[in-house]
Amino acid sequence: MMKKLEDYVMSIPDFPEPGIIFRDVTTILQDADGLGLAIDSLRAMVKDLEYDLIVGPESRGFIFGVPVAYAEHKGFVPVRKKGKLPRETVSAEYDLEYGKAEIEIHKDAIAPGQRVVIIDDLIATGGTTKAMIDLIERLGGQVVKACFVMELAGLKGRELLTDCPVESAIIYEGK
């Protein structure tokens, strides 16, 4: 019997704190069938979409975005933590559960009018994705879809992305 993608996710109770169930994506990655299923699921999400580039955040967005970009013959643009990119960048700050973070993209990575798909492993609160959308739009790009391997629906991240279609391969109702 064929396993479903969620069968490859290990759930760890009470991590990082009591009451939280941590959904571990590394168990998808370490199984060839699980990894293939994840990439195929993401590819299915973009198959009938018109777009120019895939953008993914450090680090798991790289892991899932690059194979999709390769298979779909699209370019891949990395979004990195502040201070990691060598050329001129634009940056966006966003809120974390405890504090703030900042991400950057090369200023010349997206040309005005380019249609962009965001790929990442997880959408939780939506803060990182919203910051990426802001960066892409500041460069003149248009985000046509955000695709995720997993979604923690209880954290309502999708609600922050009101102007962007969102699709997730696995949706967990809790946090």
trRosetta pair geometry for C-beta under 8 A, 3 or more apart (Angstrom, degrees):
i j d omega theta_ij theta_ji phi_ij phi_ji
3 7 4.1 -118 -172 72 104 147
3 8 6.7 101 135 -46 132 87
3 33 6.8 87 49 126 119 131
3 34 7.6 -42 100 -82 132 79
3 37 7.6 -98 91 -49 89 163
4 7 5.1 112 58 -10 67 102
4 37 7.9 154 -176 179 31 150
5 8 6.1 -59 -169 28 44 110
5 9 7.4 42 142 -24 70 102
5 28 7.1 19 -168 -119 83 121
5 34 7.0 109 -140 -149 60 73
5 37 4.9 -167 -89 131 85 123
5 38 6.1 116 -138 -78 119 66
5 41 6.0 -1 -66 -43 151 152
5 149 7.5 -145 169 -167 136 88
5 169 5.4 -29 84 148 166 124
5 170 5.8 -135 101 -54 115 112
6 9 5.5 -47 -155 22 50 116
6 170 4.9 136 -79 -121 94 129
7 34 8.0 -134 84 -101 77 103
8 27 5.7 179 163 121 69 90
8 28 4.5 90 123 -100 123 66
8 31 5.6 -136 -138 50 117 138
8 33 7.6 -164 -83 95 133 84
8 34 3.3 134 -136 -122 158 127
8 37 7.1 155 -5 57 145 133
8 38 7.8 -102 74 -46 146 105
9 23 5.4 -7 178 -168 127 92
9 24 6.5 151 -168 64 68 59
9 25 6.9 -21 -119 -95 92 45
9 27 6.1 131 -131 69 25 116
9 28 6.2 -1 -77 -50 67 100
9 150 7.0 103 -106 -85 148 136
9 170 6.8 179 -22 124 150 176
10 23 7.9 147 78 -158 44 45
10 24 4.4 -17 66 53 93 120
10 26 8.0 -35 31 65 114 78
10 27 4.2 112 -11 -22 102 155
11 21 5.2 -2 -172 177 106 110
11 22 7.1 150 -159 75 51 49
11 23 5.9 -20 -103 -101 74 63
11 24 7.4 -161 -80 11 23 85
12 15 4.6 -10 117 29 114 133
12 21 7.0 151 71 -164 41 58
12 22 4.4 -18 61 60 99 103
12 24 6.1 62 -11 -32 110 115
13 20 8.0 148 -164 88 44 45
13 21 5.5 -27 -103 -107 57 78
13 22 7.9 -150 -67 20 10 75
14 17 7.1 -81 -169 130 60 23
14 18 4.9 -6 -135 -111 96 50
14 19 6.9 63 -104 2 66 31
14 20 6.7 96 -126 54 20 66
14 21 8.0 11 -18 -87 37 49
15 20 6.4 -103 75 91 32 103
15 21 8.0 40 46 -146 74 24
15 22 4.2 -50 87 -7 100 133
16 20 6.4 -8 37 71 53 147
16 22 6.8 85 -32 -71 60 128
17 20 5.4 69 60 7 69 121
20 175 6.5 -73 -124 106 80 99
21 172 7.8 -139 87 179 121 147
21 174 6.5 64 34 89 117 140
21 175 7.9 126 36 81 78 59
23 122 7.5 150 79 -109 117 128
23 150 5.7 -169 119 178 146 162
23 152 7.3 -170 11 -75 132 101
23 172 6.2 -155 -60 -25 146 155
24 27 5.3 72 106 -5 104 103
25 28 5.4 -42 -170 26 61 115
25 29 6.6 59 138 -21 76 103
25 60 6.4 64 89 -145 152 145
25 121 4.9 5 -116 -174 171 133
25 122 6.9 -124 -48 -46 136 109
25 149 6.3 92 -127 91 121 146
25 150 6.7 -136 -83 2 105 131
26 29 5.3 -52 -150 37 44 116
26 30 6.2 36 157 -19 74 106
27 30 6.1 -50 -135 36 33 105
27 31 6.9 18 165 -7 60 110
27 34 7.0 -66 130 151 64 172
28 31 6.7 -82 -160 42 26 97
28 34 4.2 -148 -151 151 56 118
28 35 6.1 124 148 -75 76 54
28 37 7.8 -111 -155 67 102 99
28 38 5.2 76 169 -48 132 139
28 149 7.0 -172 66 -178 174 146
29 34 7.3 -63 -18 101 16 114
29 35 5.6 63 -133 -87 38 106
29 63 6.7 -35 -106 175 129 139
30 34 7.6 17 61 57 49 132
30 35 7.9 150 21 -45 13 112
31 34 3.7 67 76 12 109 114
31 35 6.5 175 81 -12 54 83
32 35 5.9 -55 -144 38 28 110
32 36 6.2 30 156 -19 63 109
33 36 5.7 -54 -146 38 30 113
33 37 6.2 32 155 -21 64 107
34 37 5.7 -55 -147 36 29 112
34 38 6.4 31 154 -20 64 104
35 38 5.7 -53 -149 34 31 112
35 39 6.4 24 156 -13 65 107
36 39 6.0 -58 -147 40 30 106
36 40 6.0 28 156 -17 66 111
37 40 5.7 -55 -141 41 28 111
37 41 6.2 35 155 -25 63 106
38 41 5.7 -54 -150 32 28 113
38 42 6.6 24 154 -14 63 105
38 64 6.5 -89 143 -120 117 109
38 149 5.3 -1 -150 -121 110 119
38 169 6.8 -169 -133 43 62 172
39 42 5.8 -55 -150 38 33 109
39 43 6.2 34 152 -20 66 107
39 64 7.0 -164 -92 -148 70 72
39 67 4.9 -54 -124 110 132 132
39 68 6.2 -163 -154 -68 82 77
39 71 7.1 114 166 -8 117 151
40 43 5.6 -53 -144 37 32 113
40 44 6.4 38 154 -24 64 103
41 44 5.8 -52 -152 30 30 113
41 45 6.9 34 148 -24 60 102
41 149 7.2 95 84 -122 131 67
41 169 4.0 48 152 -110 146 130
42 45 5.6 -50 -157 26 37 116
42 46 7.1 9 155 0 65 106
42 64 6.1 145 -52 173 163 107
42 68 5.0 -80 115 -85 123 137
42 119 5.9 58 -160 -137 134 124
42 147 5.4 115 -142 140 83 135
42 149 7.1 -42 -62 -76 108 74
42 169 7.0 -62 -59 -49 65 124
43 46 6.3 -74 -153 47 34 94
43 47 6.3 61 150 -65 69 91
43 68 5.6 -166 -74 -130 76 91
43 71 5.9 -50 -99 100 132 138
43 72 6.5 -178 -130 -58 92 107
44 47 5.6 -23 -144 -19 35 121
45 49 7.9 3 132 -16 59 134
45 145 7.0 -179 151 148 103 143
45 147 4.5 133 108 -120 153 131
45 167 4.8 176 -139 92 122 141
45 169 7.7 -97 -47 -65 126 82
46 49 4.7 -74 -158 34 63 126
46 51 6.8 -65 -159 28 113 134
46 68 7.1 91 28 178 141 124
46 72 6.5 -21 102 -100 129 159
46 117 5.6 8 -108 -118 130 167
46 145 6.8 -177 -97 72 83 143
46 147 6.6 -76 -46 -40 99 153
49 117 6.7 90 115 -76 150 128
49 144 6.2 145 -173 121 118 131
49 145 6.1 -74 -126 2 155 140
50 115 6.2 41 118 82 76 164
50 144 7.4 -133 76 -151 64 171
51 54 7.7 79 126 -68 131 63
51 74 7.0 13 104 -123 94 146
51 115 4.3 -123 -125 114 60 103
51 116 6.4 121 -162 -98 112 7
51 117 4.9 51 165 -28 170 100
51 144 5.3 -144 -88 41 109 138
51 145 7.5 -91 -63 26 144 100
52 74 6.9 140 154 -147 30 104
52 75 7.3 -5 148 35 75 103
52 114 4.4 -97 60 -158 146 91
52 115 5.1 118 1 51 89 70
52 116 6.9 -40 57 -73 85 55
53 69 7.9 4 -163 -122 53 116
53 74 5.9 160 -120 170 29 107
53 75 4.9 -34 -117 73 88 94
53 76 7.2 152 -168 -97 83 21
53 77 5.6 30 170 -9 132 112
53 110 6.6 -133 45 -109 157 90
53 114 5.8 28 5 162 115 129
53 115 7.7 159 27 85 72 47
53 116 5.1 -22 72 -112 94 79
53 117 7.4 -169 96 30 48 70
53 141 7.6 -60 48 -136 126 139
54 65 5.0 174 142 -168 123 100
54 68 6.0 143 -109 93 165 107
54 69 4.3 -130 35 -78 132 102
54 72 7.6 105 -38 60 127 130
54 74 5.3 98 -13 106 95 129
54 75 7.3 -173 30 92 70 47
54 76 5.1 -23 73 -109 97 71
54 77 7.2 177 89 23 46 73
54 116 7.4 134 -111 -162 19 70
54 117 5.2 -30 -109 73 70 95
54 118 7.7 130 -164 -109 64 17
54 119 5.5 -3 -169 4 113 117
55 61 7.8 -9 135 163 55 134
55 65 7.3 -69 111 -150 17 152
55 76 7.6 146 -94 -164 29 56
55 77 4.6 -26 -104 69 79 102
55 78 7.9 164 -154 -92 65 9
55 79 6.1 55 175 -30 101 108
55 105 7.5 -15 -146 -115 125 136
55 110 7.7 -20 -72 -69 128 126
55 116 5.4 16 -7 -175 115 121
55 117 7.3 171 24 83 72 42
55 118 5.2 -35 73 -103 94 68
55 119 7.5 153 74 22 43 69
55 132 6.3 161 125 -179 130 123
55 136 6.4 -132 -7 -83 168 124
56 61 2.9 179 178 152 89 98
56 62 5.5 165 106 -66 126 38
56 64 6.8 177 -131 69 145 78
56 65 3.1 -142 -41 -11 144 155
56 66 7.3 -98 34 -34 148 67
56 76 6.7 -21 16 -165 107 102
56 77 7.7 146 22 76 59 55
56 78 6.6 -34 71 -115 75 54
56 79 6.8 -152 101 21 28 91
56 118 7.0 134 -88 -163 50 60
56 119 5.0 -35 -87 72 106 81
56 120 6.1 157 -144 -79 81 64
57 60 7.8 13 85 58 81 65
57 61 4.0 98 46 8 54 147
57 62 7.9 -91 98 -30 28 73
57 78 7.8 92 -130 -167 22 62
57 79 4.4 -43 -101 75 66 110
57 80 7.8 162 -155 -77 62 26
57 103 6.5 -51 -130 -134 111 147
57 120 5.8 11 32 -102 99 117
57 128 5.7 -39 -40 168 173 124
57 132 6.3 -107 -60 -73 108 133
58 61 6.8 -33 -19 43 14 103
58 62 6.4 20 -111 -22 48 115
58 78 6.6 55 -61 -175 83 104
58 79 6.6 -125 -8 92 77 60
58 80 4.8 63 -31 -121 132 58
58 81 5.8 -83 63 -18 145 81
58 84 7.2 39 -57 75 161 163
58 103 7.8 -178 26 -130 100 105
59 62 5.6 -47 -168 26 50 115
59 63 6.8 51 140 -23 72 102
60 63 5.0 -43 -149 29 50 119
60 64 6.5 27 159 -2 74 103
60 120 6.6 73 96 -167 93 70
60 121 3.8 -33 137 -14 133 131
60 122 7.3 33 91 6 146 91
61 64 6.5 -64 -143 49 30 94
61 65 5.1 21 165 -16 69 126
61 78 7.9 138 97 -135 108 66
61 79 7.0 0 83 44 152 98
61 118 7.7 -45 -144 -177 129 78
61 119 6.0 136 -155 97 81 66
61 120 4.2 -36 -91 -105 97 73
61 121 6.8 -115 -66 -11 51 76
62 65 6.1 -60 -121 45 20 104
62 66 5.7 20 -180 -22 62 114
62 76 7.9 94 -133 162 65 135
62 78 6.2 13 -89 -113 104 104
63 66 7.2 -49 -136 26 8 104
63 67 8.0 -5 160 -2 44 106
63 121 7.1 19 64 -62 114 115
64 67 6.9 -66 -160 38 31 101
64 68 6.7 23 154 -12 66 114
64 119 5.4 -138 109 149 101 113
64 120 7.0 108 57 -159 129 13
64 121 5.7 153 -11 -75 138 71
64 149 6.1 -131 -106 -42 157 117
65 68 5.8 -67 -153 41 34 109
65 69 6.0 34 155 -22 72 109
65 76 5.7 129 133 -140 105 116
65 119 3.9 152 -93 74 87 120
65 120 7.5 -1 -48 -71 110 42
66 69 5.6 -53 -142 37 32 113
66 70 6.2 34 158 -20 65 105
66 76 5.2 14 -103 -104 64 172
67 70 5.6 -51 -145 37 33 114
67 71 6.1 29 158 -16 66 108
68 71 5.9 -58 -143 41 29 107
68 72 5.9 8 163 0 66 116
68 74 7.8 -16 123 46 76 118
68 119 5.8 163 42 -89 148 170
69 72 6.2 -70 -138 51 23 97
69 74 4.7 -101 -145 76 73 87
69 75 6.5 -40 -166 125 125 13
69 76 3.9 -127 -10 -62 175 101
70 73 7.6 17 180 -75 27 39
70 76 7.9 -21 -41 -32 69 126
74 117 7.9 28 138 35 167 115
77 105 6.6 38 157 -152 116 113
77 106 7.6 -124 -156 37 102 98
77 109 4.5 105 -143 173 126 122
77 110 6.5 -11 -84 -58 171 90
77 116 7.8 -46 34 -133 131 120
78 85 7.7 173 93 -91 106 109
78 105 7.8 177 97 -122 49 75
79 103 5.2 29 164 170 104 125
79 104 7.1 167 -162 78 66 34
79 105 5.2 -37 -109 -77 78 95
79 132 5.4 -69 -77 -113 171 105
79 135 6.9 133 -121 66 121 157
80 84 4.0 -116 153 74 137 125
80 85 5.3 155 45 -45 134 94
80 103 6.7 156 83 -156 28 77
80 104 5.7 -28 68 62 79 86
80 105 7.7 140 20 -85 71 45
81 84 5.4 75 65 -11 73 128
81 101 7.3 -72 -128 -176 92 105
81 102 7.3 85 -163 82 61 64
81 103 6.3 -61 -103 -108 35 63
81 104 7.5 20 127 18 15 90
82 91 6.0 43 -103 -132 97 140
82 102 4.2 28 -45 94 127 110
82 103 6.9 -114 -48 -97 70 15
82 104 5.6 104 -104 -23 53 114
83 104 7.7 134 -5 6 33 143
84 104 7.3 167 46 52 81 118
85 89 5.1 110 75 -74 132 130
85 104 5.4 -134 16 107 127 121
85 105 7.4 103 -47 -148 167 15
85 106 5.7 -150 176 -67 142 79
87 106 5.2 39 71 -133 112 107
87 107 7.2 -116 123 25 101 89
87 108 7.2 -45 123 26 143 107
88 106 7.1 80 77 -157 55 68
88 107 4.5 -27 110 8 97 131
88 108 7.5 73 67 -12 99 92
89 104 4.0 21 170 -177 144 120
89 105 6.3 144 -153 71 91 30
89 106 5.8 -68 -100 -103 72 34
89 107 5.9 -162 -120 -38 16 80
90 104 6.8 159 79 -148 35 73
90 105 6.1 -17 57 59 83 82
90 107 5.5 105 -25 -97 89 76
90 135 5.8 155 99 -144 109 89
90 138 5.8 -157 153 103 157 136
90 139 6.7 -168 27 -62 147 96
91 102 5.4 23 176 176 122 107
91 103 6.6 169 -150 87 75 37
91 104 4.4 -36 -94 -91 87 83
91 105 8.0 163 -88 16 44 61
91 135 7.5 -26 -142 -102 15 116
92 102 7.0 173 86 -150 34 67
92 103 5.9 -13 58 59 83 85
92 104 8.0 165 17 -84 62 41
92 131 4.1 168 110 -165 127 92
92 132 7.6 -154 50 -62 142 27
92 134 5.0 122 -115 85 151 123
92 135 5.1 -117 -15 -57 125 95
92 138 8.0 175 -65 -2 112 141
93 100 5.5 11 -178 176 107 123
93 101 7.2 165 -152 86 63 36
93 102 4.7 -32 -97 -95 72 86
93 131 7.3 -135 87 -124 13 128
94 100 6.9 159 82 -155 30 77
94 101 6.0 -21 63 63 79 83
94 102 7.7 149 16 -94 66 39
94 103 7.4 0 10 6 112 103
94 127 4.3 144 161 170 126 99
94 128 6.4 178 76 -83 157 39
94 130 6.7 136 -120 75 134 98
94 131 4.0 -95 -44 -56 131 131
95 99 7.8 170 -154 105 59 31
95 100 5.9 -51 -106 -104 46 72
95 127 5.6 -117 63 -129 67 143
96 99 5.1 -1 57 71 112 71
96 100 6.3 176 10 -105 89 15
96 101 5.3 76 -43 -16 116 104
96 127 7.0 -168 -83 92 44 160
97 125 7.7 173 -66 -30 79 149
101 128 7.8 -14 80 -92 133 88
103 128 7.0 86 -31 -147 147 81
103 131 5.6 113 36 126 120 131
103 132 6.9 -33 98 -75 151 74
103 135 7.1 -89 100 -40 103 148
104 135 7.8 155 -150 -124 27 145
105 109 5.2 -101 165 35 99 146
105 110 7.3 8 146 -3 138 108
105 132 7.8 96 -48 -138 130 72
105 135 4.9 117 13 159 128 138
105 136 7.5 45 26 -71 172 60
105 139 7.2 -82 99 -35 130 143
106 109 4.1 115 67 -44 93 103
107 139 7.1 177 -162 -108 47 109
109 139 7.0 -36 62 -151 79 168
110 114 5.2 -138 -166 56 83 134
110 116 6.5 -23 -126 -67 133 134
110 136 5.9 42 20 -142 176 71
110 139 4.3 96 71 113 107 138
110 140 6.8 -178 119 64 97 75
110 141 4.0 -43 164 -48 138 130
111 114 5.0 99 60 -30 74 116
111 139 7.8 -54 -70 151 6 102
111 140 6.8 -50 149 85 35 122
111 141 7.6 91 65 -76 36 86
112 139 7.3 -143 -74 144 59 61
112 140 3.0 -53 -108 151 73 151
112 141 7.4 -126 -121 -57 29 47
113 140 6.4 -17 -14 148 51 106
113 141 7.6 -37 57 -110 18 45
113 142 7.4 -10 -155 -4 27 107
114 140 7.5 80 22 105 80 86
114 141 4.8 -34 71 -117 88 92
114 142 7.3 -177 90 27 42 73
115 141 7.4 159 -94 -167 14 84
115 142 5.4 -29 -110 72 62 98
115 144 4.9 25 -174 -28 102 129
116 136 5.3 -121 54 -155 160 141
116 141 4.8 38 -17 166 128 130
116 142 6.6 162 20 78 85 41
116 143 5.1 -47 78 -100 98 57
116 144 6.6 153 62 9 41 81
117 143 7.5 110 -104 -155 24 70
117 144 6.2 -46 -76 62 71 91
117 145 5.1 -6 -124 66 88 90
117 146 7.5 165 -168 -92 60 31
117 147 6.4 10 176 3 108 111
118 129 6.1 122 133 -141 157 93
118 132 5.7 110 -117 113 136 141
118 133 7.3 -68 -39 -68 147 78
118 136 7.9 -117 -65 -33 107 152
118 143 6.1 -1 -19 -143 106 118
118 145 7.4 -150 34 104 71 50
118 146 4.3 -10 64 -117 112 79
118 147 7.0 170 87 26 58 64
118 164 8.0 12 22 -178 124 143
119 146 7.9 180 -75 -160 31 53
119 147 5.1 -15 -106 70 74 99
119 148 7.7 166 -155 -82 50 39
120 123 6.9 107 78 -60 120 72
120 128 7.3 125 -118 104 166 127
120 129 6.8 -123 11 -81 146 99
120 146 7.6 -9 17 -174 101 95
120 147 7.8 153 28 86 57 54
120 148 5.6 -17 74 -108 78 83
120 149 7.8 -109 112 8 47 83
121 148 6.8 34 127 -158 17 79
121 149 4.9 -25 -153 30 54 120
121 150 6.6 5 156 27 69 94
122 148 6.0 81 -123 -165 12 119
122 149 6.8 -39 -63 59 56 88
122 150 4.9 -14 -106 72 79 96
122 151 7.2 159 -157 -88 58 34
122 152 7.0 27 -173 -11 105 97
123 126 5.9 30 -170 -86 100 67
123 129 6.1 -5 -117 -23 102 145
123 146 7.2 87 -76 135 136 123
123 148 4.6 -102 -12 -68 98 163
123 150 7.7 -166 28 99 61 54
123 151 4.9 -6 59 -116 97 82
123 152 7.2 -151 96 29 55 70
123 157 4.4 -164 161 96 95 145
123 158 6.7 83 131 -61 142 70
123 166 6.8 -17 -13 -161 175 128
123 168 6.5 -113 29 -82 114 124
124 152 4.7 15 -119 43 71 123
124 155 4.6 -1 175 80 67 161
124 157 5.5 109 94 -47 24 136
124 175 7.9 64 -156 -158 97 70
125 155 5.0 -85 -75 161 56 118
125 156 7.4 14 -135 69 51 68
125 157 5.0 105 127 -87 11 94
125 160 7.2 50 152 -15 62 148
126 129 5.3 -65 -159 50 61 111
126 130 5.4 64 144 -29 88 105
126 155 7.8 175 -11 121 81 100
126 156 7.4 -67 -6 113 123 55
126 157 3.0 156 -44 -162 88 79
126 158 6.7 -155 -78 -33 130 20
126 159 7.2 -144 -8 55 159 58
126 160 3.6 159 106 48 145 130
126 161 5.6 -139 -154 -28 128 96
127 130 5.8 -56 -143 36 27 110
127 131 6.4 26 158 -17 63 106
127 157 7.6 -88 -8 -126 56 101
127 160 7.2 -44 -67 148 45 172
128 131 5.8 -58 -153 36 30 111
128 132 6.5 30 150 -19 65 105
129 132 5.6 -52 -149 35 35 112
129 133 6.4 38 152 -21 66 102
129 146 5.5 60 -159 -148 132 151
129 157 6.9 87 30 172 128 117
129 160 7.6 125 74 91 103 116
129 161 6.1 -30 116 -76 124 129
129 164 7.9 -155 153 85 115 155
130 133 5.7 -50 -149 33 33 113
130 134 6.5 37 150 -21 63 103
130 160 5.1 -70 -63 143 132 119
130 161 6.3 -137 -80 -79 81 77
131 134 5.6 -51 -151 33 33 115
131 135 6.6 35 151 -19 64 103
132 135 5.7 -53 -151 35 35 111
132 136 6.2 33 154 -19 67 107
132 143 7.9 100 116 -88 91 141
133 136 5.8 -55 -146 38 31 111
133 137 6.2 26 157 -15 66 110
133 143 5.0 -67 -123 -5 88 154
133 146 7.7 -58 -67 -65 111 127
133 161 6.9 149 -33 -127 155 93
133 164 6.1 -107 -106 -52 142 148
134 137 6.0 -60 -145 41 26 107
134 138 6.3 31 155 -24 63 107
135 138 5.7 -56 -149 33 29 113
135 139 6.7 19 155 -11 63 107
136 139 6.0 -65 -157 40 30 106
136 141 4.2 -74 176 74 87 121
136 142 7.6 -156 138 -31 112 5
136 143 5.5 93 89 -54 150 97
137 140 7.6 70 -172 -63 34 9
137 141 6.5 -96 -79 67 32 67
137 142 7.3 59 -101 -99 76 43
137 143 7.2 -61 -54 -7 90 97
143 146 6.7 15 172 -54 125 88
143 164 5.2 -14 110 -117 120 120
144 165 7.3 -9 155 35 52 110
145 164 7.0 141 -124 -180 23 84
145 165 4.8 -34 -112 78 79 103
145 166 7.5 159 -164 -87 68 26
145 167 6.7 -5 -174 10 114 105
146 161 6.2 -70 23 -165 147 160
146 164 5.3 49 -8 145 109 127
146 165 7.2 174 25 90 68 52
146 166 5.0 -17 69 -109 100 73
146 167 7.6 164 86 27 53 61
147 166 7.9 170 -82 -158 33 49
147 167 5.4 -12 -113 68 74 92
147 168 7.6 158 -163 -87 50 40
148 151 5.5 104 90 -63 139 85
148 166 7.4 4 3 -171 110 91
148 167 7.3 178 29 94 71 47
148 168 4.4 -20 73 -108 101 86
148 169 7.1 -133 102 10 57 77
149 168 7.2 8 97 -158 15 77
149 169 5.3 -28 -151 35 44 121
149 170 6.6 6 151 23 61 100
150 168 6.3 36 -174 -170 12 117
150 169 7.0 -46 -67 61 45 86
150 170 4.7 -22 -109 71 72 105
150 171 7.8 155 -162 -88 55 29
150 172 6.7 14 -173 -5 102 105
151 157 7.2 -140 -152 53 90 117
151 158 7.0 30 -159 -48 135 110
151 166 7.8 99 -101 154 141 118
151 168 3.6 -79 -21 -87 117 172
151 170 7.0 -180 23 92 70 56
151 171 4.7 -17 65 -114 110 72
151 172 6.9 -176 87 28 54 68
152 155 4.7 40 105 10 106 114
152 157 7.3 73 64 -1 79 118
152 172 5.5 -19 -111 69 57 106
152 174 6.9 -47 -159 96 87 53
152 175 5.7 59 171 -147 122 35
153 156 7.4 45 173 -72 49 43
153 158 7.3 -11 -128 2 70 123
153 171 5.3 47 -44 -177 118 101
153 172 6.5 -166 9 83 86 46
153 173 5.3 -37 57 -128 122 37
153 174 7.7 64 56 24 79 18
154 172 7.6 -53 1 113 99 82
154 173 6.1 68 -48 146 96 49
154 174 4.6 -14 -15 -175 146 27
154 175 4.2 -91 92 -57 127 68
155 175 5.4 101 -55 -125 89 83
156 159 4.6 -17 174 16 94 123
156 160 7.4 105 129 -23 79 87
157 160 5.7 -49 -164 24 47 114
157 161 7.1 28 148 -7 71 107
158 161 6.0 -71 -158 43 39 104
158 166 4.9 -152 -128 67 94 159
159 162 7.2 12 -180 -70 44 81
161 164 4.4 -63 173 54 104 110
161 166 5.6 101 86 -56 139 123
168 171 5.3 109 87 -71 128 82
